[in-house]
Amino acid sequence: MGTKATDYKREYNKNAYDRIELKVKKGEKDVIKAYADSKGETVNGFINRAINEAMGKEGQNDE
């Protein structure tokens, strides 16, 4: 069992966010992470930004 802070964050995330499983070819995860790191982003932030840009929702990167 986690700490109270961890439990709170887990519960908040469960209620505030939907999860999407993303599968990439072996080795691509490291390439994506390196790219996101080079731009000062998390992988999640990078993927959300890319989706929002593709959908015409610039500036809506709610990580």
N, CA, C and O of each residue as an XYZ file, in Angstrom:
252
protein
N       0.841     -1.182      0.000
C       0.000      0.000      0.000
C       0.885      1.244      0.000
O       1.921      1.274      0.664
N       0.474      2.272     -0.749
C       1.266      3.481     -0.877
C       1.078      4.429      0.284
O       0.323      4.164      1.220
N       1.785      5.543      0.198
C       1.608      6.580      1.210
C       0.284      7.289      0.959
O      -0.343      7.099     -0.084
N      -0.132      8.097      1.910
C      -1.391      8.832      1.733
C      -1.308      9.759      0.525
O      -2.280      9.890     -0.219
N      -0.159     10.404      0.320
C      -0.008     11.303     -0.831
C      -0.115     10.523     -2.138
O      -0.766     10.975     -3.081
N       0.520      9.358     -2.197
C       0.466      8.527     -3.405
C      -0.959      8.047     -3.650
O      -1.435      8.051     -4.785
N      -1.632      7.636     -2.591
C      -3.016      7.185     -2.720
C      -3.909      8.314     -3.216
O      -4.784      8.093     -4.054
N      -3.693      9.523     -2.704
C      -4.485     10.671     -3.124
C      -4.262     10.953     -4.602
O      -5.222     11.146     -5.348
N      -2.994     10.979     -5.037
C      -2.678     11.246     -6.444
C      -3.282     10.182     -7.350
O      -3.829     10.494     -8.408
N      -3.181      8.941     -6.936
C      -3.736      7.838     -7.726
C      -5.243      8.002     -7.878
O      -5.776      7.838     -8.975
N      -5.924      8.322     -6.800
C      -7.375      8.507     -6.835
C      -7.752      9.722     -7.684
O      -8.703      9.665     -8.463
N      -7.009     10.817     -7.534
C      -7.269     12.010     -8.340
C      -7.121     11.692     -9.826
O      -7.998     12.022    -10.624
N      -6.010     11.050    -10.198
C      -5.769     10.719    -11.598
C      -6.854      9.800    -12.154
O      -7.274      9.949    -13.302
N      -7.301      8.856    -11.342
C      -8.357      7.933    -11.766
C      -9.642      8.687    -12.094
O     -10.352      8.329    -13.034
N      -9.939      9.726    -11.327
C     -11.167     10.485    -11.526
C     -11.035     11.590    -12.568
O     -12.031     11.996    -13.167
N      -9.816     12.082    -12.792
C      -9.638     13.254    -13.656
C      -9.187     12.922    -15.074
O      -9.340     13.751    -15.971
N      -8.637     11.738    -15.299
C      -8.040     11.424    -16.595
C      -8.514     10.086    -17.122
O      -8.804      9.166    -16.357
N      -8.589      9.990    -18.447
C      -8.771      8.717    -19.117
C      -7.394      8.206    -19.493
O      -6.475      8.995    -19.717
N      -7.245      6.896    -19.565
C      -5.970      6.300    -19.964
C      -6.120      5.690    -21.349
O      -7.162      5.133    -21.693
N      -5.056      5.808    -22.136
C      -4.989      5.202    -23.457
C      -3.703      4.397    -23.523
O      -2.625      4.916    -23.232
N      -3.814      3.142    -23.900
C      -2.616      2.329    -24.060
C      -2.061      2.578    -25.460
O      -2.798      2.545    -26.445
N      -0.775      2.823    -25.536
C      -0.104      3.080    -26.804
C       0.967      2.020    -27.003
O       1.809      1.813    -26.129
N       0.941      1.358    -28.131
C       1.945      0.351    -28.444
C       2.817      0.870    -29.575
O       2.316      1.358    -30.588
N       4.132      0.761    -29.391
C       5.091      1.141    -30.420
C       6.071     -0.011    -30.602
O       6.211     -0.863    -29.725
N       6.743     -0.028    -31.742
C       7.709     -1.096    -31.998
C       8.851     -1.023    -31.000
O       9.175      0.041    -30.472
N       9.457     -2.187    -30.754
C      10.595     -2.261    -29.838
C      11.630     -1.208    -30.221
O      11.965     -1.049    -31.395
N      12.124     -0.501    -29.231
C      13.144      0.517    -29.440
C      12.581      1.909    -29.673
O      13.277      2.894    -29.429
N      11.333      2.023    -30.142
C      10.733      3.333    -30.417
C      10.461      4.117    -29.141
O      10.523      5.347    -29.142
N      10.164      3.424    -28.067
C       9.882      4.106    -26.799
C      11.085      4.956    -26.384
O      10.926      6.104    -25.969
N      12.276      4.391    -26.498
C      13.487      5.135    -26.140
C      13.714      6.319    -27.065
O      14.166      7.373    -26.618
N      13.404      6.160    -28.353
C      13.553      7.248    -29.331
C      12.570      8.370    -28.996
O      12.935      9.545    -29.020
N      11.323      8.007    -28.684
C      10.299      9.000    -28.332
C      10.678      9.720    -27.048
O      10.542     10.940    -26.963
N      11.149      8.986    -26.050
C      11.554      9.601    -24.782
C      12.717     10.563    -24.996
O      12.715     11.663    -24.443
N      13.703     10.169    -25.785
C      14.854     11.041    -26.054
C      14.405     12.316    -26.758
O      14.895     13.401    -26.447
N      13.480     12.192    -27.700
C      12.979     13.370    -28.407
C      12.235     14.297    -27.447
O      12.470     15.505    -27.435
N      11.345     13.729    -26.651
C      10.590     14.535    -25.687
C      11.547     15.226    -24.715
O      11.388     16.411    -24.424
N      12.534     14.492    -24.215
C      13.528     15.068    -23.306
C      14.257     16.233    -23.962
O      14.513     17.252    -23.321
N      14.591     16.082    -25.241
C      15.336     17.138    -25.946
C      14.512     18.405    -26.100
O      15.063     19.491    -26.280
N      13.191     18.269    -26.030
C      12.289     19.420    -26.131
C      11.819     19.900    -24.760
O      10.994     20.808    -24.665
N      12.350     19.283    -23.694
C      11.965     19.676    -22.341
C      10.576     19.211    -21.959
O       9.919     19.841    -21.130
N      10.117     18.115    -22.550
C       8.774     17.601    -22.285
C       8.851     16.194    -21.713
O       9.859     15.501    -21.852
N       7.775     15.793    -21.073
C       7.613     14.392    -20.715
C       7.066     13.673    -21.947
O       6.582     14.318    -22.878
N       7.140     12.363    -21.957
C       6.560     11.602    -23.064
C       5.059     11.871    -23.129
O       4.517     12.084    -24.213
N       4.392     11.864    -21.993
C       2.957     12.124    -21.960
C       2.640     13.521    -22.494
O       1.707     13.687    -23.280
N       3.404     14.515    -22.075
C       3.189     15.876    -22.555
C       3.405     15.988    -24.049
O       2.640     16.653    -24.747
N       4.455     15.334    -24.543
C       4.741     15.350    -25.976
C       3.600     14.712    -26.767
O       3.147     15.270    -27.766
N       3.139     13.548    -26.323
C       2.058     12.865    -27.042
C       0.783     13.695    -27.006
O       0.098     13.814    -28.022
N       0.454     14.270    -25.852
C      -0.740     15.119    -25.762
C      -0.629     16.335    -26.670
O      -1.596     16.702    -27.337
N       0.544     16.963    -26.702
C       0.737     18.125    -27.572
C       0.588     17.731    -29.033
O      -0.069     18.435    -29.800
N       1.195     16.608    -29.429
C       1.103     16.155    -30.816
C      -0.352     15.879    -31.208
O      -0.782     16.240    -32.304
N      -1.097     15.247    -30.321
C      -2.516     14.978    -30.591
C      -3.281     16.291    -30.725
O      -4.044     16.478    -31.673
N      -3.074     17.197    -29.773
C      -3.793     18.470    -29.814
C      -3.460     19.270    -31.069
O      -4.349     19.873    -31.669
N      -2.194     19.283    -31.470
C      -1.806     19.990    -32.695
C      -2.466     19.351    -33.913
O      -2.968     20.058    -34.787
N      -2.470     18.035    -33.978
C      -3.070     17.332    -35.107
C      -4.571     17.584    -35.187
O      -5.153     17.579    -36.272
N      -5.192     17.803    -34.032
C      -6.634     18.032    -33.986
C      -6.984     19.518    -34.012
O      -8.153     19.881    -33.884
N      -5.984     20.374    -34.176
C      -6.232     21.807    -34.243
C      -6.547     22.433    -32.905
O      -7.276     23.423    -32.846
N      -6.012     21.877    -31.821
C      -6.278     22.383    -30.472
C      -5.001     22.910    -29.834
O      -4.714     22.592    -28.680
N      -4.235     23.708    -30.562
C      -2.968     24.217    -30.013
C      -3.208     24.910    -28.675
O      -4.220     25.582    -28.475
N      -2.257     24.731    -27.768
C      -2.335     25.398    -26.467
C      -3.195     24.677    -25.448
O      -3.433     25.209    -24.364
N      -3.662     23.493    -25.762
C      -4.522     22.753    -24.811
C      -3.804     21.503    -24.321
O      -4.365     20.408    -24.358
N      -2.599     21.656    -23.875
C      -1.800     20.510    -23.430
C      -1.996     20.290    -21.944
O      -1.141     20.664    -21.141
N      -3.112     19.686    -21.571
C      -3.386     19.379    -20.170
C      -2.778     18.050    -19.825
O      -3.386     17.003    -20.049
N      -1.583     18.081    -19.283
C      -0.909     16.829    -18.913
C      -1.470     16.381    -17.649
O      -1.064     15.343    -17.127
